[in-house]
Amino acid sequence: MPQHDTAPTTHSPGAALVSDTLFRQAMAEVATPVSVVTTAEGGTPYGTTVSAFASLSRNPPMAMVALDENSSLLAVLRRTHRFALNVLGAGQENLAGAFARKGSDRFAGVRWHEESGLPRLADVSIWLACAVDQFLPGGDHIIAAGLVTEARVSEDAGPLTYHRRRFGTHVPADAPRDTGPSAVPRQ
């Protein structure tokens, strides 16, 4: 049964917004690729795990990422105007956790190298270098819209996904399914 939990808002007269709890529950139902946004300033790498990113335009090629307005990475990004999207591959859950934690040295023990002045994490599924075109308000986040200047795609592993607060991978609908013991008819 659909839920219609709402909370009052001051954003639009007469409109009520869905509650934070229901919104979070709804968004947990959407499988999203997991990405680490990185930048560098003065030779120091910075990065954070995000789930809110997407392609924005094909002509010109653009990608966008949403960062919490209080993010320390956003503060650096406002100065550098460059970022990389490191889309994690299957099996890179440890990187998602490393860059989601609080603290200053998220790169400790992480394999990475500099490419075109931006940190590129090792073995990622996709790597995009972006030049910030504009920053846009997005509620309690800021959207960085970037022109894609370089792209690298790995054929090795599909992207790491996040669904129902768990990591996983994409399985094509036409892929053979594991029938396993649960599919054996009982006698």
C-alpha positions in Angstrom: 0.0 0.0 0.0 1.5 3.4 -0.9 2.5 5.7 1.9 1.6 9.4 1.9 3.6 10.6 4.9 4.1 14.4 4.6 5.6 17.2 6.5 4.8 20.9 6.3 7.1 23.2 4.2 7.8 26.8 3.8 9.1 26.4 0.3 5.8 26.7 -1.6 2.5 28.0 -0.1 0.0 25.1 0.2 2.5 22.4 -0.7 3.5 19.7 1.8 6.7 17.8 1.4 7.2 14.1 2.1 8.8 13.3 5.5 12.5 12.7 5.8 11.9 9.1 6.8 9.7 8.2 3.9 12.0 10.1 1.4 15.0 8.1 2.7 13.0 4.9 2.5 12.0 5.7 -1.1 15.5 6.6 -2.2 16.8 3.3 -0.7 14.7 1.5 -3.3 16.6 3.1 -6.1 19.8 1.2 -7.1 22.6 3.8 -7.7 26.2 3.4 -8.8 28.7 4.3 -6.1 31.3 7.0 -6.9 34.1 8.7 -5.2 34.5 12.4 -6.2 38.1 13.5 -6.1 40.1 16.7 -6.6 43.6 18.0 -5.7 44.9 21.2 -4.4 48.6 22.0 -3.8 49.6 18.4 -4.4 47.1 17.1 -1.7 44.3 14.8 -2.9 40.8 15.1 -1.5 37.8 12.8 -2.0 34.4 11.7 -0.7 31.9 8.9 -1.5 28.7 10.1 -3.2 25.6 8.4 -4.7 24.1 11.6 -6.2 25.7 12.0 -9.6 24.6 11.6 -13.2 25.3 12.4 -16.8 23.8 15.8 -17.5 24.3 16.5 -21.2 25.8 14.9 -24.3 26.5 18.0 -26.2 28.6 19.4 -24.6 29.5 16.3 -22.5 28.6 17.1 -18.9 28.2 15.3 -15.6 26.9 16.5 -12.3 27.5 15.6 -8.7 25.7 16.8 -5.6 27.8 17.6 -2.5 26.5 18.5 1.0 26.8 22.3 1.4 29.0 21.8 4.4 31.3 19.3 2.7 35.0 20.0 3.1 35.5 18.6 -0.5 33.0 21.2 -1.8 35.1 24.0 -0.2 38.2 22.7 -2.1 36.2 22.2 -5.3 35.1 25.8 -5.2 38.8 26.8 -5.4 40.0 24.2 -7.9 37.0 24.1 -10.2 38.0 20.6 -11.3 36.9 17.2 -10.1 37.0 13.5 -11.1 34.3 11.0 -10.8 35.7 7.6 -9.9 32.8 5.1 -10.5 33.7 2.1 -8.3 33.7 -1.3 -9.7 32.3 -4.5 -8.3 34.2 -5.6 -5.3 35.4 -2.1 -4.3 33.1 -1.7 -1.2 36.2 -1.0 0.9 36.9 2.2 -1.1 33.3 3.3 -0.7 33.7 3.0 3.1 37.1 4.6 3.2 35.9 7.7 1.4 32.6 7.9 3.4 34.4 8.0 6.8 35.1 11.2 8.6 38.7 12.4 8.8 41.3 14.2 6.7 43.4 11.4 5.2 40.9 9.2 3.3 43.6 8.3 0.8 45.7 6.4 3.5 46.3 2.9 2.2 44.4 3.5 -1.0 46.0 2.8 -4.4 45.7 5.8 -6.7 47.6 8.0 -9.1 47.4 11.4 -10.5 46.0 11.7 -14.0 45.7 15.2 -15.6 46.1 16.8 -12.2 43.3 14.8 -10.6 43.3 11.7 -8.3 42.3 8.5 -10.1 41.6 5.6 -7.9 43.0 2.2 -9.0 40.8 -0.3 -10.8 37.6 1.9 -11.0 34.9 1.0 -13.5 34.7 4.5 -15.0 36.8 7.7 -14.5 35.7 11.1 -15.7 37.7 14.3 -15.4 35.5 17.4 -15.2 35.9 21.2 -15.3 33.2 22.9 -13.2 30.9 24.9 -15.5 28.7 26.1 -12.6 27.5 25.5 -9.1 23.8 25.3 -8.5 21.8 25.3 -5.3 20.0 22.0 -4.5 18.4 22.1 -1.1 21.0 21.2 1.5 23.4 20.2 -1.3 25.3 22.1 -4.0 25.3 20.7 -7.5 28.6 20.9 -9.4 27.9 20.7 -13.1 31.1 19.8 -14.9 32.2 19.7 -18.5 33.8 16.2 -19.1 37.3 16.7 -20.4 38.5 13.1 -20.2 37.0 9.6 -19.8 38.3 6.2 -19.1 36.2 3.1 -19.1 37.2 -0.4 -17.8 35.6 -3.5 -19.3 36.8 -5.6 -16.4 34.0 -5.2 -13.9 30.6 -3.7 -13.8 29.9 -0.8 -11.5 29.4 -1.2 -7.7 25.8 -0.4 -6.8 24.0 0.6 -3.7 20.4 -0.6 -3.1 18.4 -1.0 0.1 21.4 0.1 2.0 23.5 -2.7 0.7 26.3 -3.0 -1.9 25.8 -5.1 -5.0 26.3 -5.2 -8.8 24.1 -5.1 -11.8 22.9 -8.4 -13.3 21.4 -8.1 -16.8 17.7 -9.3 -17.0 18.6 -11.9 -19.6 21.5 -13.3 -17.6 21.2 -17.0 -16.5 20.0 -17.1 -13.0 21.4 -19.4 -10.3 18.7 -21.9 -9.6 20.4 -23.2 -6.5 18.9 -25.5 -3.9 15.8 -23.3 -3.4 14.6 -24.0 -6.9 14.6 -27.8 -6.4 11.0 -29.0 -6.1 10.2 -30.6 -2.7 9.2 -34.3 -2.8 
